[in-house]
Amino acid sequence: MSAEVLNTELVPIGTDKLQVVRRTGQVWVPLAPACETLGIDHNGQRQRLNQQPWAQTCVIHVSEGNLRRQQFCLRSDRVAMWLATSDTSRLAND
C-alpha cells in the first residue's frame, strides 16, 4: 500500500510565507524549510523536538512541484513553543 502524498501550500505570515501541509484536520509545518529560513540545522531541531513531550510531530509524504519527499513536520499549534524554547544565539541575523 502506498503512502498518501499531500501538497504543500504557502500561508502568509506578516510579510513572509510559511510552508504548511494540511492532514487529518490539522495544519503541519515542515521543519526543514522553517529551519532553513531561520538559519538553523533541521537535523538538530528534529532531535530536540523528538525529546520534547509537548512537541507533536509526524512524517508526511509531500509533493513539491515534481518532487515527492518525506518531511518531518511539527503541528502548527506547537510552533510558538518551539520558537520560544529555541536558543536565539543560533538563529540567523537576517
Salt bridges, closest charged atoms under 4 A:
GLU9 OE2 - ARG22 NE 3.10
GLU64 OE1 - ARG69 NE 3.71
ASP77 OD1 - ARG75 NE 2.74
ASP77 OD1 - ARG78 NE 3.58
ASP87 OD2 - ARG90 NE 3.51
